[in-house]
Amino acid sequence: MTHVRPMRADARRNYERLLKAAAEAFAEHGEGASLDDIAKRAGVGSGTLYRHFPTRQALLEAAYVDRIEALAVRAGELGEELAPGEALVEWLNELCVGTIQVRGMKALLGSAVTDGGAAAVTVCGTHLKDAAVRLVEAAQGEGTLRGDVEAVDVLRLAHGVATAAELAKGDGSAIRRYVAFLTEGLRA
């Protein structure tokens, strides 16, 4: 049995300050925000940042895991409230809006849907994939979604929709239109 020691109080404070500083920096500068700047904002050295978060991806994921979990929970709620095909469409709209509104989330969505590599196996990626699998399988069971569509396909296309919407106006106003184009092509 592996025993995990709880974090010391000062380490826990540093961790929390790093997460807060990272969320602020990512909101201002996107996923490419300076890690040195994040450490300075948190009032810690770069070594402390890397001790808690060995990679940019780890920090990005830690900063947004709550939002990703909320999107996964939302998929379940929509699955209970709406018909399966409608639930999938509404969840894709919300996922794409969230991806644009929260700078840095698109990088998490992108890493969640890459093939292979350590970046594909993340807590955030697992939450998104599990949510997408449930919605895709329900829509396929209902007969409103093509049988050859996989959940990862839908997530990759959502990443593309978010990118296209950013290119259009950048405010997400085109998302519903683009998701409608997408889902019409995925119908059974």
Secondary structure, DSSP 8 states (H G I E B T S, - for coil): --------HHHHHHHHHHHHHHHHHHHHHGGG--HHHHHHHHTS-HHHHHHH-SSHHHHHHHHHHHHHHHHHHHHHHHHHHS-HHHHHHHHHHHHHHHHHHSTTHHHHHHHHTSSSSGGGS-HHHHHHHHHHHHHHHHHHHHTSS-TT--HHHHHHHHHHHHHHHHHHTSSSTTHHHHHHHHHHHH--
